[in-house]
Amino acid sequence: MVDVCNIQVMKPLLEQYGFRFSKAKGQNFLIAPWVPESIAREAGVDDTAGVLEIGPGIGSLTQQLCLRAEKVCAVELDSRLKPILGQTVGEFHNLELLWGDVLKLDIPALVRERFRGLRPMACANLPYYITSPILTALLEADCFESVTVMVQKEVAQRIAAAPGTADYSAFTIFCQYYAQPRLLFDVSAHCFLPQPKVTSSVIQLQVRTSRNWNVPDEALFFRVVRAGFAMRRKKLSNGLASGFPELGKQGAADVIAACDLGENVRGETLSIPQFASIAREIAARKPR
Ligand code: SAM
């Protein structure tokens, strides 16, 4: 197996094909072998797993996934990497490479067709410029057992944040609505070529098998969440009144009181069940 994390091997390989890193495509390749090994191991990839990898690059994580999983599908945007991946992962018969933009992929269909009878997982060292859209697509696809990804450390902290902390955001609630986050480990910039300007973290999102939030209308729930964070450090009643003009100031105050929350409560302190109760209260007041 080609030792892709070894810089003495990687550099000549890239030069052989005249490959230049693309900043626009978020290309920071791993050069510390313990990182892809740990990601694959911590993700729990074994011969019962079907793994979707986003952005194989030159194949460092792909190799570790292929060594463990029954089947790996890896989707890569940059077709210049074709001949290099041919050398680094061409030997794996359980690997299917898909060329294109992961955001244009019908993920549920892929999982249904390629991972039948397997535990579907997503694993990646994500291209950081599209972290949120990719995580949104993976969670909304609602077909993975878990999603284990490397992201910027500050994004990982946002995903795992608790109510009332500075990192808690609408994106936190989105992720935690679908999954339970587990921060795994940090990865310093010198583990990549080229080095990113930030520290990275690997985080696992264990997708919830049942979401007992009592949310009859998800679109309304997420509208409430956005309204709750739209005016940080201001009273929730202001955010609700502006996000739901149909309620008016008094209606917003009534909703908050009906949910047993204090009139000065701020959106960024609320838990998912509390946002859910506000959404139910607003739904109950909608004219039929
Ligand atoms: N997995 C490799 C590693 O860990 O060394 C490379 C990770 S690099 C951070 C991100 C990879 O995602 C790059 O190979 C990049 O070309 C690819 N990529 C960027 N945007 C993409 C997209 N929209 N769809 C699929 N792959 C993408």
Residues whose N, C-alpha, C, O or C-beta is under 5 A from the ligand:
A	BS01	SAM	K25 G26 Q27 N28 F29 L30 I54 G55 P56 G57 I58 S60 L61 V75 E76 L77 D78 G100 D101 V102 L103 N125 L126 P127
